[in-house]
Amino acid sequence: MKMLDCTLRDGGYYNAWDFSEELIHEYLEAMQAAGVNVVELGLRSLKNQGFQGPCAFTTDDFIRGLTIPAGLTVGVMVNGSELVGDVPQLAALERLFPSDATNSPVELVRIACHVHEFAGALPAVTWLKDRGFKVGFNLMQVADRTEEEVKALAREAKAYPLDVLYFADSMGSMNPDQAAQIIQWMRSEWEGPMGIHTHDNLGLALSNTLRAIEEGVTWVDSTVTGMGRGPGNARTEELAIEVAERRGQQISMVPLMALLGKHFNPMQEHYGWGTNPYYYLAGKYGIHPTYIQEMLSDSRYDEEDLLAVIEHLRIEGGKKFSVDTLDAARHFYRVEAQGSWSPKKTFEGRDVLLLGTGPGVKRHRKALERYIREAKPVVVALNTQSDLDADLINLRVACHPVRLLADCEEHTRLPQPLITPFSMLPEDVRSSLAGKEVLDFGLNLAPGKFSFGAVHCTLPTSLVVAYALAVLTSGNANKVFMAGFDGFSADDPRSHEMKELFEQYQSTDQAVNLVAITPTRYGLLTKSVYAL
């Protein structure tokens, strides 16, 4: 049985493959002590866009500068897309591997392929084997393939001198029985060594790996603390114990646990890998985990947004990650603004109560409802905020296309008219809001800019609170009281972004006075709803 640790490759999706040499040397010593056979030190790539650390390229020169403990096999991974892309395969291979295995510290090359890249990338096996490398292939996203498709892929692999054929549970959606089924299908056509690479969306990475061992898989992957793309992988500190037990082998976990305490636990606290309910839902619905990873690292997405996007991707499909799909609003509104509704008739000279989605609305509900009944402000709620008596809410405001699509059913049930850049929305969003009373106020995005037109605005961000403030400003509202803008902890990047947004808005000549009447961390002028 071969145990392969790919922390420095898979974990690099969090820190741009920028691991220090001190960490790498301590990692290598820990791997040897824990009984790991192969260390995949990183990617081997031709792409050079933005800063990435040494493990994004893992050159021979870089590896030669490391002290590799005796008995550890050194591996690198190549993405199959680089072997079937614009650069001809032979030229790509010659650039990626300028030296043969005899003159290189690399012994194992693994190629990670989507199903549609498999046939085109397979000839690289012969080229690499002729130069003395061991070669593995990782088939990605096979969980939803039919029995015949999986068997056909295994038959294709038979024509090439592969050392190991892996399959990856790319979406983290498999359970142990499903993993066993894939193995049985592949085994009916492929007689060579097999491997498995698991993801931990459902918290089943270790269970799936152990079941694969029972089914005859002899190559197993893991990462330290599970550090890997999305929720991460089977954890080396757990799998090493299980593998050693099956081997009847004595190992030392002391260096590995010291490595966790010194390097990986602090990194995990900073970057936040590991499964959580969002990754669990992504695994359950077959959504690419990078969607979740990107949203968790982006302050523009709060908890409601995350769930809304997951729901949208569940319906529309999210197996292949696309920045454009995830970031639709930020790109979509960089066009000429269109609109047809003027907010002046509704807001001019009026006080407005703007309801955010923070817990302050629910906590102070009775006081807010008393204030509304007595002072009779125009009440505007962000998105689907429903913590107050619905009869007291006059209007709703929303602008993010993905969020709108996910919430469209609820919006059609809610009685209030919806302020949104309707004529600018994608056709599928507009059709989903059929029958809903919408007030069409246009939106354009331009960095660092607030401007307020009669029927449209220009904003620095697509955050719904910025859009709501623009609507109220264009409408010449008298004063905006704000509830439910509790804010985030001081070290949460969303806190800085929101403070900056409010400061930027309030510095404009047309800004309306903002007064928070429930607790807030945003540095706004604050009064108490209980004294209004």
Secondary structure, 3 states (H helix, E strand, C coil): CEEEECHHHHCHHHHCCCCCHHHHHHHHHHHHHCCCCEEEEEECCCCCCCCCCHHHCCCHHHHHCCCCCCCCEEEEEEEHHHCCCCCCHHHHHHHHCCCCHHHCCCCEEEEEECHHHHHHHCHHHHHHHHCCCEEEEEEECCCCCCHHHHHHHHHHHHCCCCCEEEEECCCCCCCHHHHHHHHHHHHCCCCCCEEEECECCCCCHHHHHHHHHHCCCCEEEEEHHHCCCCCCECEHHHHHHHHHHHHCCCCCCHHHHHHHHHHHHHHHHHHCCCCCHHHHHHHHHCCCHHHHHHHHCCCCCCHHHHHHHHHHHHHHCCCCCCHHHHCHHHHHCCCCCCCCCCCHHHHCCCEEEEECCCCHHHHCHHHHHHHHHHHCCEEEEECCCCCCCHHHCCEEECCCHHHHHHHHHHHHHCCCCEEECHHHCCHHHHHHCCCCCEEECEEEECCCCCEECCCEEEECCCCHHHHHHHHHHHCCCCEEEEECCCCCCCCCHHHHHHHHHHHHHHCCCCCCEEEECCCCCCCCCECCHHHC
